[in-house]
Amino acid sequence: MTASLEQLRRCHFGVDLGAARTRVYVKGSGLVVDQPSVAAVNTRTGALIAVGELAEKMTGRTPHYIRVVRPVSGGTVVDIEMAQRMLRHLLGDEIRRTLRRKPRLRGAACTPHDAGPLAQRATIETLVGLGARRVELVDTLIAAAVGCGLPVEQPEATMVMVCGAAATQVAVLSLGSIVTAERIPVGGEAVDHAIVQHLRHEHALMLPSQSVRPLQVALSGNGLTPDGPSSTEIHGRDVATGLARSVRIDTAAVRDAIQTPLTGVLDGIGKVLRECPPDLVADLADRGIMMVGGSALLPGFDQMLRQATGMPVHIADRPDVCAVQGLGTMMEGGVEPLQLDPVDL
């Protein structure tokens, strides 16, 4: 459920709890937190050792008594207590003291389009743990559309695609509301998994989790298109011997492996367009699709969508922070609702 603009203007801070990164916007200060949604815990004492980037670097490199956890999965809080502790450490003492001085502290949070009552309740409980007396929930699709500058309050069709780590959400918006939407359980993590499985099966190479992103960067430029680099060298561990090994892989085969999970995204876009009224589809033929989210930067993803749909495809200027920036814009009063006065007969 999306809160009204009047309610959002009363909020003091906004949180975008993503599966990959957590971002916090404080009214009057802007974006104050942009860190990975990761925490490292000492299982012997229960103490929180690290959060954010430092905890992410510990993944796969810790002794047995240190556990690296992700309290958010697919945009939904799965561990409320750990999410609260992570947010407290990410905000720091100074920002938390500033927020505590606010009378009747109000917070706002982004939630996935199809989030159920339990998922919404978990998000609310997480912000209540920071001292919020009231929490407003905003649909991630609407917040992202506002953040990238789309005229969502106008009677015109705008199509936004939020490419997250665990899922991709596609929607057509008009008059500040969602006309039709679809959530596809394919995101950046599915692409990473496809690359890891391809290297394991074809080259008997186990790729460290920290090396998946550099491989995607190696495909940059033309990326997923056949005009990209023909080969690249990657380092990993041999499946049979366990020793370090380097192999030169054919990027064309990696592109094929990446495109397999992305087929589900194309199916979701087709379903949204089929359920959309014809007048709005006609608007989309000119406006096209706006891509936001961290996975929108996947090399060549926009070109693949352009070829498959025949529609213009655009990537926002800062696609990774569009949702929290849109939340901040609505809290600061940067969006004016379209006035629809009743007609007197």
Buried (B, 14 or more C-beta within 10 A) or exposed (E): EBBEBEBBBBBBBBBBBBBBBBBBBBBEEEBBBBBBBBBBBBEEEEEBBBBBEEBBBBBEEBEEEBEBBBBBBBBBBBBBEBBBBBBBBBBEEEBBEBBEEBEEBBBBBBBBBEBEEEBBEBBBBBBBBBEBEBBBBBBBBBBBBBBBBBBBBEEBBBBBBBBBBBBBBBBBBBEBEBBBBBBBEBBBBBBBEBBBEBBBEBBBBBBEEEBBEEBBEBBEEEBBBEEBEEEBEBEBBBBEEEEEBEBEBEBEBBBEBBBBBBEBBBEBBBBBBEEBEEEBBEBBEEBBBBBBBBBBBBBBBBBBBBEBBEBBBBBBEEBBBBBBBBBBBBBBEEBEEEEEEEEEE
